[in-house]
Amino acid sequence: MHTRVSAVFIVSICAGLLALGACGVGDPPSEFVELDAGDEVRDPTGASSGSFASPEAGLPDARPGTPGEGGVDCDASPAECLPPGVCGDGKPGLGESCDDGNTVDGDGCSSKCEIEGPYWACSFGVKCVDVRDCGQLLEAGAPDGGDAGCIAPPKPAVCGDRVIDPGEACDDGNVTGGDGCSIDCKTIEANFVCPTPGAPCVSTMVCGDGKITGTEECDDGNAVGGDGCSATCKLEEGWVCPIPATKCQAKACGDGLVAGDEECDDGNTADNDGCSSTCRLQSRTETIAPTPTTPPKTIVHHYSCVYPAVPLVPKRQVCTETVCGNGVMEPNSTEQCDDGNKTAFDGCSPNCELEPQCPDGKCVARCGDGLLFDFDANGDGQPDEECDDGNTINGDGCSSTCKIEPGYQCTAQIAPDPPFLDIPTVLRDFKYYSAGDPESHPDYERYGCPRVTPGLVQPSLVNRVPVFRWNGVGNDPVSGVDTNGDCGQQLTSALDLTDWYKDIDINVGGTPRRRSKTVNSVMMRLTRQGAAGNYSYVFDSRFDPPYDARGGFYPLDGLGWGNQGASHNYAFSTELRYWFNYDAAVAPQLDFSGDDDVWVFINGKIALDLGGLHPRLADSFTLDAAKAAALG
């Protein structure tokens, strides 16, 4: 028997002793004795502690029994009995030849707490050691070289070889930190578990739980990307997520990256270039004052802001002006509609803005028109719109269906009284009557009367236009009263009246027929007058340019069919529509004047009738409770 100092042998010795229930508490000896199988082992007092069994021979069971049967007589020596084994607790127990604190196979001590081969030296509460024959480098699982009397130092730990060596807490096959297993394989990083040696560690973080843990850079309470915090809880470009479990925000308006509630970002914070200083899509309104020869105009310049096909450096959107009336809704633009024309009152205005639709006096909610109505058209007990910010873009607080988006509050704003109202009109020019000319219209410049002829049209609009009721000859067919003092005929026929409010081709069904020449989007400017809180909006061709210089409302002089030899172009119809919100507390007064056929309808019902061909006449009415009730 010889002596040697071995840092490894203490593990083997203790394994043998512990298996026999003979390991004690105290300082380890400074020198360790290498034993062969069958050698007697004594404690420092000299008392025999049993015999050491080599791994080849196996360890004796420490089960209760009688001497000579491989066990200990618990009745005679109760202090030497072991408790029942609990594999994986790192403590010695009955039926265990080792216990390294886990139930993983392949690390020397099996999931059943049995030593897994002759090349493993195992104990309790520590990892097993891969023992080699002296002078050889045997891999785990290689046959024993036969020199059982010489035990070599363990194989050096190699981090990244997918084998958990002594001193390693994990080995996921790489030497990269931040993935659960540290760069030196000595530490399992926070918020990870590494259950399988050689396999990647598993994060214990839950992206989307609203808590920032481990390697998460953000957690907005969901695992959906595109909202600033990715599906793996990483910050997305252009966003900041300062508060967990809440919506992320744009990092900065003007950085060229559309994020948060931004609708655009052209890389600057200037206004009136399509993208505002707050990164909202922005149209630009140009107001052109009237001149002695031209009427006023209001032109809305729309913009589309998109990333170009070839990305700019630094990255940013480019805003370009759209072409209203080309029938194309450019992407991410301020156009609310584009029906391919600049005709008013067809649902899409000459400036490509949605026109209010108010059949029977109740306006229909049109999401994206910027008007907020509290009507419940679908009968679900809720307003049709919760918000309307003038577009149908998601992510800006008001959704594409005009519902308030989570995390936002939308407040209705009442626009201040503007200095003027520019109302588009549709003017249709006709040839005045000339016998034998199929293009001329028999109603224009043909009849006359110094008085009003009421009742020429039906009391209600049909398909949004006036409908023929009577031609003015004789007595009124309903009242039986001569209403125009025997002025005689004022309209030719029901068919001829339909021409007034529609465009007509020169040929209909191959038959030559009169036609109108439509001039669209001529603005009638009503200027604000009076004191604050008691404003009136007034247009009067006698005083407003350019008509004051013309001596009256002659907007088509030299246009359409021309003046036809007269001093002005007299033969045209004018269609003007405007919606307003009735306030019973105000009871507004509406004043009208004109020569020839002035009909005013509210909610599709006639409110003022200055029908017939006559000189300038005026009339008015107050929209009080009784009048409002009559008009629905």
VEXDREN-2710 file (C-alpha; in Angstrom, 1 decimal):
% VEXDREN-2710
k/r/px/py/pz
1/MET/0.0/0.0/0.0
2/HIS/1.4/3.4/-0.8
3/THR/0.4/7.0/-0.1
4/ARG/-0.1/9.9/-2.4
5/VAL/-1.9/13.3/-2.4
6/SER/-4.7/13.4/-4.9
7/ALA/-7.2/16.2/-5.3
8/VAL/-9.5/13.8/-7.0
9/PHE/-9.2/10.8/-4.8
10/ILE/-11.0/12.5/-2.0
11/VAL/-14.2/12.3/-4.0
12/SER/-13.8/8.6/-4.6
13/ILE/-12.9/7.9/-1.0
14/CYS/-15.8/9.9/0.3
15/ALA/-18.1/8.2/-2.2
16/GLY/-17.1/4.8/-0.8
17/LEU/-17.4/5.9/2.8
18/LEU/-20.7/7.7/2.3
19/ALA/-22.2/4.7/0.6
20/LEU/-21.4/2.8/3.8
21/GLY/-22.7/5.5/6.0
22/ALA/-19.2/6.1/7.4
23/CYS/-18.3/9.6/6.2
24/GLY/-18.1/11.9/9.2
25/VAL/-18.1/15.6/9.8
26/GLY/-14.7/17.3/10.2
27/ASP/-11.7/18.5/8.3
28/PRO/-10.5/16.2/5.5
29/PRO/-7.2/14.5/6.0
30/SER/-4.2/16.2/4.4
31/GLU/-3.1/13.0/2.8
32/PHE/-5.2/10.4/1.2
33/VAL/-4.6/6.7/0.8
34/GLU/-5.3/5.0/-2.4
35/LEU/-7.1/1.7/-1.8
36/ASP/-7.7/-1.4/-3.7
37/ALA/-10.9/-3.2/-3.6
38/GLY/-11.3/-5.1/-0.4
39/ASP/-8.9/-2.9/1.6
40/GLU/-10.0/-2.0/5.1
41/VAL/-10.9/1.6/5.8
42/ARG/-10.5/3.1/9.2
43/ASP/-11.5/6.4/10.6
44/PRO/-8.9/8.7/12.2
45/THR/-9.5/7.0/15.6
46/GLY/-8.4/3.7/14.2
47/ALA/-11.8/2.1/14.2
48/SER/-12.6/0.0/11.2
49/SER/-15.2/1.7/9.0
50/GLY/-15.8/-1.0/6.5
51/SER/-14.2/-1.8/3.2
52/PHE/-13.9/0.2/0.0
53/ALA/-15.5/-1.2/-3.1
54/SER/-14.2/-0.1/-6.5
55/PRO/-16.7/1.0/-9.2
56/GLU/-16.1/-2.3/-10.9
57/ALA/-17.2/-4.2/-7.8
58/GLY/-20.1/-1.9/-7.0
59/LEU/-20.9/-0.4/-3.6
60/PRO/-22.5/-2.6/-0.9
61/ASP/-26.2/-1.9/-0.2
62/ALA/-26.7/0.0/3.0
63/ARG/-30.0/-1.6/3.6
64/PRO/-31.2/-2.9/7.0
65/GLY/-30.3/-6.5/7.4
66/THR/-28.0/-8.8/9.3
67/PRO/-24.2/-8.8/9.3
68/GLY/-22.8/-10.9/6.5
69/GLU/-25.7/-10.1/4.1
70/GLY/-24.2/-6.9/2.8
71/GLY/-26.1/-4.6/5.1
72/VAL/-26.0/-3.2/8.6
73/ASP/-27.8/-4.5/11.6
74/CYS/-30.0/-1.5/12.4
75/ASP/-31.1/-3.0/15.6
76/ALA/-27.5/-3.3/16.8
77/SER/-26.2/-0.1/15.2
78/PRO/-29.2/2.3/14.6
79/ALA/-26.9/5.3/14.1
80/GLU/-25.4/3.8/11.0
81/CYS/-28.6/3.3/9.2
82/LEU/-29.3/5.6/6.2
83/PRO/-32.7/7.2/5.4
84/PRO/-34.6/6.2/2.3
85/GLY/-32.9/7.6/-0.8
86/VAL/-34.4/10.6/-2.7
87/CYS/-32.5/10.6/-6.0
88/GLY/-31.5/14.2/-7.0
89/ASP/-31.4/15.7/-3.5
90/GLY/-27.6/15.5/-3.3
91/LYS/-27.7/13.4/-0.1
92/PRO/-26.8/9.8/0.6
93/GLY/-29.7/7.5/0.9
94/LEU/-30.7/3.8/0.8
95/GLY/-30.2/2.3/-2.7
96/GLU/-28.0/5.2/-4.0
97/SER/-24.4/4.7/-5.1
98/CYS/-24.2/8.4/-5.9
99/ASP/-26.3/11.6/-5.9
100/ASP/-25.0/14.7/-7.7
101/GLY/-28.1/16.8/-7.0
102/ASN/-30.0/16.1/-10.3
103/THR/-31.7/13.3/-12.1
104/VAL/-30.0/13.8/-15.5
105/ASP/-28.4/10.9/-17.3
106/GLY/-24.9/11.1/-18.9
107/ASP/-23.1/13.1/-16.2
108/GLY/-21.7/10.1/-14.2
109/CYS/-24.6/9.7/-11.8
110/SER/-27.7/8.4/-13.6
111/SER/-31.3/9.5/-13.1
112/LYS/-31.6/6.5/-10.7
113/CYS/-28.5/7.7/-8.7
114/GLU/-26.3/4.8/-10.0
115/ILE/-22.7/5.4/-11.1
116/GLU/-22.7/5.2/-14.9
117/GLY/-19.4/3.4/-15.5
118/PRO/-15.9/2.7/-14.3
119/TYR/-14.5/6.0/-15.6
120/TRP/-16.7/8.1/-13.3
121/ALA/-15.8/8.9/-9.7
122/CYS/-18.9/10.1/-7.8
123/SER/-19.9/11.3/-4.4
124/PHE/-22.9/13.0/-2.9
125/GLY/-23.8/16.6/-3.4
126/VAL/-21.1/17.2/-6.0
127/LYS/-20.6/16.5/-9.7
128/CYS/-19.1/13.3/-10.8
129/VAL/-15.5/13.3/-12.2
130/ASP/-14.5/11.7/-15.4
131/VAL/-11.5/9.5/-14.4
132/ARG/-8.9/8.5/-17.0
133/ASP/-6.1/6.0/-17.0
134/CYS/-2.7/7.5/-16.4
135/GLY/-1.1/8.9/-19.6
136/GLN/-4.1/8.4/-21.7
137/LEU/-6.9/10.7/-22.9
138/LEU/-9.9/8.6/-22.9
139/GLU/-13.2/10.2/-23.9
140/ALA/-16.3/9.4/-21.9
141/GLY/-17.5/5.9/-22.6
142/ALA/-14.1/4.5/-23.7
143/PRO/-13.0/1.2/-22.2
144/ASP/-10.8/1.1/-19.1
145/GLY/-7.1/0.9/-20.0
146/GLY/-6.6/-1.6/-17.2
147/ASP/-4.3/0.4/-15.0
148/ALA/-6.8/0.6/-12.1
149/GLY/-4.0/1.5/-9.7
150/CYS/-3.4/4.9/-11.2
151/ILE/-6.0/7.7/-11.5
152/ALA/-5.3/10.7/-13.7
153/PRO/-6.4/14.3/-13.3
154/PRO/-9.8/15.0/-14.8
155/LYS/-10.2/16.2/-18.4
156/PRO/-9.9/20.1/-18.6
157/ALA/-13.3/21.8/-18.9
158/VAL/-14.0/23.1/-22.4
159/CYS/-16.8/25.7/-22.6
160/GLY/-18.8/25.3/-25.8
161/ASP/-18.4/21.6/-26.3
162/ARG/-21.9/20.8/-25.3
163/VAL/-20.6/18.7/-22.3
164/ILE/-21.0/20.0/-18.8
165/ASP/-17.5/19.5/-17.3
166/PRO/-16.6/19.9/-13.7
167/GLY/-16.8/23.6/-12.8
168/GLU/-19.4/24.3/-15.5
169/ALA/-23.0/25.2/-14.7
170/CYS/-24.1/24.9/-18.3
171/ASP/-22.8/24.3/-21.8
172/ASP/-25.1/25.3/-24.7
173/GLY/-22.5/24.7/-27.4
174/ASN/-21.2/28.2/-27.7
175/VAL/-19.2/30.8/-25.9
176/THR/-21.6/33.7/-26.3
177/GLY/-23.2/35.3/-23.3
178/GLY/-26.7/36.7/-23.1
179/ASP/-28.3/33.5/-24.3
180/GLY/-28.8/31.9/-20.9
181/CYS/-25.3/30.3/-20.5
182/SER/-22.5/32.7/-19.7
183/ILE/-19.4/33.2/-21.9
184/ASP/-17.4/30.9/-19.6
185/CYS/-20.2/28.3/-19.0
186/LYS/-19.9/28.9/-15.3
187/THR/-23.2/30.7/-14.8
188/ILE/-26.8/30.3/-15.8
189/GLU/-27.8/33.8/-16.5
190/ALA/-30.8/35.4/-14.9
191/ASN/-34.2/34.7/-16.4
192/PHE/-33.0/31.5/-18.0
193/VAL/-33.0/27.8/-17.3
194/CYS/-30.7/25.3/-19.0
195/PRO/-32.4/21.9/-18.5
196/THR/-30.6/19.9/-21.2
197/PRO/-26.8/19.8/-21.4
198/GLY/-25.6/20.8/-24.9
199/ALA/-28.9/22.3/-25.9
200/PRO/-29.8/26.0/-25.9
201/CYS/-31.0/27.5/-22.7
202/VAL/-34.7/28.5/-22.3
203/SER/-35.8/32.0/-21.3
204/THR/-38.2/32.2/-18.5
205/MET/-39.3/35.7/-19.7
206/VAL/-42.8/36.0/-21.1
207/CYS/-42.9/38.6/-23.9
208/GLY/-46.3/40.4/-23.8
209/ASP/-46.9/40.1/-20.0
210/GLY/-46.3/43.9/-19.6
211/LYS/-43.2/43.3/-17.5
212/ILE/-39.6/44.0/-18.7
213/THR/-37.4/41.2/-17.6
214/GLY/-34.1/39.6/-18.7
215/THR/-33.1/40.7/-22.2
216/GLU/-36.4/42.4/-23.0
217/GLU/-36.0/45.9/-24.2
218/CYS/-39.7/46.7/-23.9
219/ASP/-43.0/45.0/-23.1
220/ASP/-46.2/46.8/-24.1
221/GLY/-48.5/44.0/-23.0
222/ASN/-48.7/42.1/-26.3
223/ALA/-46.5/40.0/-28.5
224/VAL/-47.4/41.7/-31.7
225/GLY/-44.8/43.6/-33.8
226/GLY/-45.3/46.8/-35.7
227/ASP/-46.4/48.8/-32.6
228/GLY/-43.0/49.8/-31.4
229/CYS/-42.3/46.7/-29.3
230/SER/-41.6/43.6/-31.5
231/ALA/-43.0/40.1/-31.0
232/THR/-39.8/39.3/-29.1
233/CYS/-40.0/42.4/-27.0
234/LYS/-37.2/44.3/-28.8
235/LEU/-37.5/48.1/-29.5
236/GLU/-38.4/48.8/-33.1
237/GLU/-36.7/51.6/-35.0
238/GLY/-38.1/55.0/-34.4
239/TRP/-40.1/54.2/-31.3
240/VAL/-39.7/54.6/-27.5
241/CYS/-41.6/52.5/-25.0
242/PRO/-41.0/54.2/-21.6
243/ILE/-43.8/52.7/-19.6
244/PRO/-44.3/48.9/-19.6
245/ALA/-47.8/47.6/-20.4
246/THR/-48.7/50.8/-22.3
247/LYS/-48.6/51.9/-25.9
248/CYS/-45.2/52.8/-27.3
249/GLN/-44.7/56.3/-28.8
250/ALA/-42.9/57.9/-31.7
251/LYS/-39.3/58.7/-30.7
252/ALA/-39.4/62.1/-32.5
253/CYS/-41.5/63.8/-35.2
254/GLY/-39.1/64.9/-37.9
255/ASP/-36.8/61.9/-37.8
256/GLY/-38.2/60.5/-41.0
257/LEU/-39.6/57.3/-39.3
258/VAL/-43.3/57.0/-39.1
259/ALA/-44.1/55.7/-35.6
260/GLY/-46.7/56.0/-32.8
261/ASP/-49.7/58.1/-33.8
262/GLU/-47.7/59.8/-36.6
263/GLU/-49.5/59.8/-40.0
264/CYS/-46.4/60.9/-41.9
265/ASP/-42.8/62.0/-41.3
266/ASP/-40.9/63.9/-44.1
267/GLY/-37.8/64.5/-42.0
268/ASN/-38.7/68.0/-40.9
269/THR/-41.1/69.8/-38.6
270/ALA/-42.3/72.4/-41.1
271/ASP/-46.0/73.1/-41.8
272/ASN/-47.8/73.5/-45.2
273/ASP/-45.6/70.9/-47.0
274/GLY/-48.0/68.0/-46.7
275/CYS/-46.8/66.7/-43.3
276/SER/-47.3/69.1/-40.4
277/SER/-45.0/70.0/-37.6
278/THR/-46.7/67.3/-35.5
279/CYS/-46.4/64.7/-38.2
280/ARG/-50.0/64.8/-39.3
281/LEU/-51.1/64.7/-42.9
282/GLN/-51.9/68.3/-43.9
283/SER/-53.6/69.9/-46.8
284/ARG/-53.1/73.5/-47.7
285/THR/-56.0/75.9/-48.4
286/GLU/-55.4/78.7/-50.9
287/THR/-57.9/81.5/-50.9
288/ILE/-58.0/83.7/-54.0
289/ALA/-59.8/87.0/-53.6
290/PRO/-62.2/88.2/-56.3
291/THR/-61.1/90.8/-58.8
292/PRO/-63.1/93.1/-61.0
293/THR/-63.2/90.4/-63.6
294/THR/-62.9/87.1/-61.7
295/PRO/-64.9/85.6/-58.9
296/PRO/-63.3/84.4/-55.7
297/LYS/-61.8/80.9/-55.3
298/THR/-60.9/78.5/-52.6
299/ILE/-58.4/75.8/-53.7
300/VAL/-57.5/72.9/-51.4
301/HIS/-54.1/71.5/-52.2
302/HIS/-53.8/67.8/-51.2
303/TYR/-50.7/65.9/-50.5
304/SER/-49.6/62.2/-50.5
305/CYS/-46.7/61.3/-48.2
306/VAL/-44.9/58.0/-48.9
307/TYR/-41.5/56.4/-48.7
308/PRO/-40.0/56.5/-52.2
309/ALA/-39.1/53.3/-54.1
310/VAL/-35.5/54.1/-53.7
311/PRO/-35.0/54.9/-50.0
312/LEU/-33.5/58.2/-49.1
313/VAL/-30.6/58.6/-46.8
314/PRO/-31.4/59.5/-44.1
315/LYS/-34.7/57.6/-44.4
316/ARG/-37.8/59.8/-44.7
317/GLN/-41.0/60.2/-46.6
318/VAL/-41.6/62.5/-49.6
319/CYS/-44.8/64.5/-49.8
320/THR/-46.1/65.4/-53.3
321/GLU/-49.2/67.3/-54.3
322/THR/-52.0/65.1/-55.6
323/VAL/-54.2/65.7/-58.7
324/CYS/-57.8/66.2/-57.5
325/GLY/-60.3/65.0/-60.1
326/ASN/-58.2/62.3/-61.7
327/GLY/-60.2/59.5/-60.2
328/VAL/-57.2/58.2/-58.2
329/MET/-57.0/58.1/-54.4
330/GLU/-53.2/58.5/-53.9
331/PRO/-51.9/56.5/-50.9
332/ASN/-51.6/58.1/-47.5
333/SER/-53.0/61.4/-48.8
334/THR/-55.3/64.1/-47.5
335/GLU/-57.8/63.5/-50.3
336/GLN/-61.1/62.3/-48.8
337/CYS/-62.4/61.2/-52.1
338/ASP/-61.7/61.5/-55.9
339/ASP/-64.6/60.6/-58.2
340/GLY/-62.8/61.7/-61.4
341/ASN/-64.5/65.1/-61.7
342/LYS/-64.8/68.5/-60.1
343/THR/-68.6/68.6/-60.0
344/ALA/-70.2/69.8/-56.8
345/PHE/-73.0/68.0/-55.0
346/ASP/-72.3/64.5/-56.3
347/GLY/-70.8/63.3/-53.0
348/CYS/-67.3/64.4/-53.6
349/SER/-66.6/68.1/-53.8
350/PRO/-64.6/70.0/-56.4
351/ASN/-61.8/70.0/-53.8
352/CYS/-61.9/66.2/-53.3
353/GLU/-63.6/66.4/-49.9
354/LEU/-66.6/64.4/-48.8
355/GLU/-69.8/66.3/-49.1
356/PRO/-72.4/65.9/-46.3
357/GLN/-75.3/63.6/-47.2
358/CYS/-78.4/64.7/-45.4
359/PRO/-81.5/63.0/-46.8
360/ASP/-84.8/63.8/-45.0
361/GLY/-82.9/66.3/-42.8
362/LYS/-80.7/63.7/-41.1
363/CYS/-77.1/63.7/-42.1
364/VAL/-75.5/60.4/-42.8
365/ALA/-72.2/59.8/-41.0
366/ARG/-69.4/59.4/-43.5
367/CYS/-66.3/58.3/-41.8
368/GLY/-63.3/60.5/-42.8
369/ASP/-65.2/63.7/-43.6
370/GLY/-64.2/65.4/-40.4
371/LEU/-67.8/65.9/-39.3
372/LEU/-69.1/64.2/-36.1
373/PHE/-72.8/63.3/-36.1
374/ASP/-74.5/61.7/-33.1
375/PHE/-77.1/59.9/-35.2
376/ASP/-77.8/56.2/-34.6
377/ALA/-78.5/55.0/-38.1
378/ASN/-77.9/51.3/-37.5
379/GLY/-80.2/51.2/-34.4
380/ASP/-77.7/49.7/-31.9
381/GLY/-78.2/52.5/-29.4
382/GLN/-74.7/54.0/-30.1
383/PRO/-73.7/56.9/-32.3
384/ASP/-72.6/55.8/-35.7
385/GLU/-69.2/57.6/-35.1
386/GLU/-67.2/57.9/-31.9
387/CYS/-64.8/60.2/-33.6
388/ASP/-63.9/61.6/-37.0
389/ASP/-60.5/63.2/-37.6
390/GLY/-61.0/63.8/-41.3
391/ASN/-59.2/60.7/-42.5
392/THR/-59.5/56.9/-42.4
393/ILE/-56.0/56.1/-41.2
394/ASN/-55.6/53.6/-38.4
395/GLY/-53.2/54.2/-35.5
396/ASP/-53.7/57.9/-35.1
397/GLY/-56.3/57.7/-32.3
398/CYS/-59.4/57.5/-34.5
399/SER/-59.7/54.3/-36.6
400/SER/-60.6/53.8/-40.2
401/THR/-64.2/53.1/-39.0
402/CYS/-64.3/56.2/-36.8
403/LYS/-63.9/54.3/-33.5
404/ILE/-61.7/55.6/-30.7
405/GLU/-58.6/53.5/-30.5
406/PRO/-57.3/52.1/-27.2
407/GLY/-55.1/54.5/-25.3
408/TYR/-56.5/57.6/-26.9
409/GLN/-59.1/60.2/-26.1
410/CYS/-60.8/62.2/-28.9
411/THR/-62.4/65.5/-28.2
412/ALA/-64.9/67.1/-30.6
413/GLN/-63.9/70.6/-31.6
414/ILE/-66.3/73.3/-32.8
415/ALA/-64.7/75.3/-35.6
416/PRO/-64.7/79.1/-35.1
417/ASP/-66.8/81.3/-37.3
418/PRO/-64.8/81.9/-40.5
419/PRO/-64.5/85.3/-42.1
420/PHE/-66.3/84.0/-45.1
421/LEU/-68.0/81.0/-46.6
422/ASP/-67.1/79.9/-50.1
423/ILE/-70.0/77.8/-51.4
424/PRO/-69.6/76.0/-54.7
425/THR/-72.3/76.4/-57.3
426/VAL/-73.1/74.4/-60.4
427/LEU/-74.0/76.6/-63.3
428/ARG/-75.7/75.1/-66.4
429/ASP/-75.7/77.3/-69.5
430/PHE/-78.4/77.0/-72.2
431/LYS/-79.2/78.7/-75.5
432/TYR/-82.2/80.9/-74.9
433/TYR/-85.3/80.1/-76.9
434/SER/-85.3/80.5/-80.7
435/ALA/-88.1/78.9/-82.7
436/GLY/-86.8/76.1/-84.9
437/ASP/-83.5/75.7/-83.1
438/PRO/-83.5/72.2/-81.4
439/GLU/-80.5/73.2/-79.2
440/SER/-82.4/76.2/-77.7
441/HIS/-84.4/75.8/-74.5
442/PRO/-88.1/76.9/-74.6
443/ASP/-88.1/78.1/-70.9
444/TYR/-85.3/80.7/-71.2
445/GLU/-85.9/84.3/-72.3
446/ARG/-89.4/83.4/-73.4
447/TYR/-91.9/84.2/-70.7
448/GLY/-92.2/87.1/-68.2
449/CYS/-94.3/88.6/-65.3
450/PRO/-93.8/91.4/-62.8
451/ARG/-95.0/89.2/-60.0
452/VAL/-94.1/85.9/-58.3
453/THR/-95.9/82.8/-59.7
454/PRO/-95.8/80.4/-56.7
455/GLY/-96.6/76.7/-57.0
456/LEU/-94.8/76.0/-60.3
457/VAL/-92.8/73.2/-58.7
458/GLN/-93.8/70.4/-56.3
459/PRO/-93.5/71.2/-52.5
460/SER/-90.9/68.4/-52.2
461/LEU/-87.7/67.5/-54.1
462/VAL/-87.6/64.3/-56.0
463/ASN/-84.1/62.8/-56.5
464/ARG/-82.8/66.0/-54.9
465/VAL/-84.2/68.3/-57.7
466/PRO/-87.3/70.4/-58.2
467/VAL/-90.2/68.7/-60.1
468/PHE/-92.8/70.3/-62.4
469/ARG/-96.2/70.9/-60.9
470/TRP/-97.9/73.6/-63.0
471/ASN/-97.1/75.9/-66.0
472/GLY/-98.7/79.0/-64.6
473/VAL/-101.6/79.2/-67.0
474/GLY/-104.9/80.1/-65.4
475/ASN/-105.7/79.3/-61.8
476/ASP/-103.6/77.2/-59.5
477/PRO/-104.7/73.5/-60.0
478/VAL/-105.0/72.9/-56.3
479/SER/-106.1/76.2/-54.7
480/GLY/-108.1/77.4/-57.8
481/VAL/-106.6/80.9/-57.4
482/ASP/-105.0/83.0/-60.1
483/THR/-101.6/83.5/-58.4
484/ASN/-99.8/85.4/-61.0
485/GLY/-102.4/87.9/-62.1
486/ASP/-103.0/86.4/-65.5
487/CYS/-99.3/86.7/-66.4
488/GLY/-99.7/83.6/-68.3
489/GLN/-97.4/80.6/-68.9
490/GLN/-94.1/80.4/-67.0
491/LEU/-92.9/76.9/-67.7
492/THR/-93.2/74.9/-70.9
493/SER/-93.4/71.3/-69.7
494/ALA/-92.3/68.8/-67.0
495/LEU/-89.7/67.3/-69.4
496/ASP/-88.3/70.7/-70.2
497/LEU/-87.9/71.5/-66.4
498/THR/-85.8/68.3/-65.9
499/ASP/-83.1/69.9/-68.2
500/TRP/-82.4/72.6/-65.8
501/TYR/-80.5/70.4/-63.3
502/LYS/-78.7/67.9/-65.4
503/ASP/-76.2/67.8/-68.2
504/ILE/-77.7/67.0/-71.6
505/ASP/-75.9/65.7/-74.7
506/ILE/-76.8/67.3/-78.1
507/ASN/-78.1/64.0/-79.3
508/VAL/-80.3/61.7/-77.2
509/GLY/-81.3/58.5/-78.9
510/GLY/-80.2/59.9/-82.2
511/THR/-82.6/62.8/-81.9
512/PRO/-81.1/66.3/-81.9
513/ARG/-81.8/67.9/-78.5
514/ARG/-80.8/71.0/-76.6
515/ARG/-77.8/70.7/-74.3
516/SER/-76.4/72.5/-71.3
517/LYS/-72.9/73.5/-70.9
518/THR/-71.9/73.0/-67.2
519/VAL/-69.4/75.3/-65.5
520/ASN/-68.4/73.6/-62.2
521/SER/-67.1/75.0/-59.0
522/VAL/-67.9/78.7/-59.3
523/MET/-67.7/79.9/-55.8
524/MET/-70.3/82.1/-54.2
525/ARG/-68.6/83.9/-51.3
526/LEU/-70.7/84.9/-48.3
527/THR/-68.9/87.4/-46.2
528/ARG/-69.3/87.6/-42.4
529/GLN/-71.0/90.7/-41.2
530/GLY/-72.1/92.0/-37.8
531/ALA/-70.8/91.6/-34.2
532/ALA/-69.5/88.5/-32.6
533/GLY/-72.2/86.2/-31.5
534/ASN/-74.7/87.8/-34.0
535/TYR/-73.0/87.2/-37.3
536/SER/-74.6/87.1/-40.7
537/TYR/-73.1/85.8/-43.9
538/VAL/-74.1/87.8/-46.9
539/PHE/-73.7/87.6/-50.7
540/ASP/-75.2/90.4/-52.7
541/SER/-74.3/90.7/-56.4
542/ARG/-75.1/94.4/-56.3
543/PHE/-72.1/95.1/-54.0
544/ASP/-69.7/92.1/-54.2
545/PRO/-67.0/91.9/-56.9
546/PRO/-66.8/91.0/-59.7
547/TYR/-70.6/91.2/-60.1
548/ASP/-71.0/94.7/-58.8
549/ALA/-69.2/96.0/-61.9
550/ARG/-71.3/93.8/-64.1
551/GLY/-74.6/95.2/-62.7
552/GLY/-75.8/91.9/-61.4
553/PHE/-75.1/88.1/-61.0
554/TYR/-73.8/87.3/-64.5
555/PRO/-71.1/84.7/-63.8
556/LEU/-71.2/83.2/-67.3
557/ASP/-70.6/86.3/-69.4
558/GLY/-68.6/85.1/-72.4
559/LEU/-68.7/81.5/-71.3
560/GLY/-70.7/78.4/-72.2
561/TRP/-73.0/79.4/-75.1
562/GLY/-71.9/82.9/-74.8
563/ASN/-73.9/86.1/-74.6
564/GLN/-75.8/85.3/-77.8
565/GLY/-75.8/88.9/-78.9
566/ALA/-77.1/90.3/-75.6
567/SER/-75.2/92.4/-73.1
568/HIS/-74.9/89.4/-70.7
569/ASN/-75.3/85.7/-70.7
570/TYR/-78.8/85.4/-69.1
571/ALA/-79.8/81.8/-69.9
572/PHE/-78.4/79.6/-67.1
573/SER/-79.6/77.8/-64.0
574/THR/-77.8/77.9/-60.6
575/GLU/-77.7/75.1/-58.2
576/LEU/-76.3/75.7/-54.7
577/ARG/-76.4/73.3/-51.7
578/TYR/-75.2/73.9/-48.2
579/TRP/-75.8/71.9/-45.0
580/PHE/-76.1/73.5/-41.6
581/ASN/-76.8/72.3/-38.1
582/TYR/-80.1/73.7/-36.8
583/ASP/-80.1/75.3/-33.4
584/ALA/-83.5/75.9/-32.0
585/ALA/-82.1/78.4/-29.5
586/VAL/-80.9/80.7/-32.3
587/ALA/-84.0/80.7/-34.7
588/PRO/-81.9/82.1/-37.6
589/GLN/-83.4/84.3/-40.3
590/LEU/-82.7/83.5/-44.0
591/ASP/-83.1/86.2/-46.6
592/PHE/-83.1/85.6/-50.3
593/SER/-83.5/87.8/-53.4
594/GLY/-83.3/87.2/-57.1
595/ASP/-84.9/87.7/-60.5
596/ASP/-86.5/84.6/-62.0
597/ASP/-87.2/81.4/-60.2
598/VAL/-85.7/81.4/-56.7
599/TRP/-86.7/78.2/-54.8
600/VAL/-85.3/77.4/-51.4
601/PHE/-85.7/73.9/-50.0
602/ILE/-84.7/72.7/-46.5
603/ASN/-84.7/69.0/-45.7
604/GLY/-86.1/68.5/-49.3
605/LYS/-89.2/70.6/-48.6
606/ILE/-89.9/74.0/-50.0
607/ALA/-89.3/76.9/-47.6
608/LEU/-89.4/79.9/-49.9
609/ASP/-91.0/80.3/-53.4
610/LEU/-90.1/83.1/-55.7
611/GLY/-91.0/81.2/-58.9
612/GLY/-91.6/82.6/-62.3
613/LEU/-89.9/85.1/-64.6
614/HIS/-89.8/88.4/-62.8
615/PRO/-87.5/91.3/-61.8
616/ARG/-85.5/91.2/-58.6
617/LEU/-87.8/90.3/-55.7
618/ALA/-86.9/89.5/-52.1
619/ASP/-88.4/87.3/-49.4
620/SER/-87.3/85.8/-46.1
621/PHE/-88.3/83.5/-43.3
622/THR/-87.3/82.7/-39.7
623/LEU/-86.5/79.2/-38.9
624/ASP/-88.3/79.1/-35.6
625/ALA/-89.8/76.0/-33.9
626/ALA/-93.0/76.1/-36.0
627/LYS/-91.1/76.5/-39.3
628/ALA/-88.6/73.8/-38.3
629/ALA/-91.4/71.4/-37.4
630/ALA/-93.1/72.0/-40.7
631/LEU/-89.8/71.3/-42.6
632/GLY/-89.1/68.2/-40.6
END
